[in-house]
């Protein structure tokens, strides 16, 4: 298998399946295609039908959407979803909510693994998004007992991983559940591998610098 990703510093959608597959212990190659062209890197079109990353290739199979890649990974590593049926349904529900929602947070506070933490002015819509995320995390951790959202690491944790960076670097939350969960996620060796590589990247994408 080969996973094509964008800049580690900014590409939240690449981070999600990469982290899931790494934590699950799946063997795969990776290739980074820099997102440093004003109109997108034309090299992406050679591997992606949508012109976007991430993309997973497994033999002749091409999967071009993050959550679909993670569902495919869970077929190979079933631990990426909870074993309990009810917990699995909830994990999928919060993952899909992350996939389609929180537009204000995405737009105003892009993931940036190289940014020095500091506050910025944000809209009420961002505050509402943060409040909903705090509620999801607190409820999931209370239900499962932690340390991850559903006890052990799952795709749900991978889906929310970029949010941990956002809440930290823009100083958006002082919620206790956010603090504890962020510490758990950032302690993962796989997280630290991604972050270290991100900080070493030479590319600056102006539109992703809030």
Secondary structure as GFF3:
##gff-version 3
##sequence-region A 1 210
A	DSSP	beta_strand	2	5	.	.	.	ID=ss1
A	DSSP	alpha_helix	12	23	.	.	.	ID=ss2
A	DSSP	beta_strand	29	32	.	.	.	ID=ss3
A	DSSP	three_ten_helix	42	46	.	.	.	ID=ss4
A	DSSP	beta_strand	55	58	.	.	.	ID=ss5
A	DSSP	beta_strand	61	63	.	.	.	ID=ss6
A	DSSP	alpha_helix	66	76	.	.	.	ID=ss7
A	DSSP	three_ten_helix	78	80	.	.	.	ID=ss8
A	DSSP	alpha_helix	85	100	.	.	.	ID=ss9
A	DSSP	alpha_helix	103	108	.	.	.	ID=ss10
A	DSSP	alpha_helix	124	144	.	.	.	ID=ss11
A	DSSP	alpha_helix	155	169	.	.	.	ID=ss12
A	DSSP	alpha_helix	176	186	.	.	.	ID=ss13
A	DSSP	alpha_helix	189	199	.	.	.	ID=ss14
A	DSSP	three_ten_helix	206	208	.	.	.	ID=ss15
###
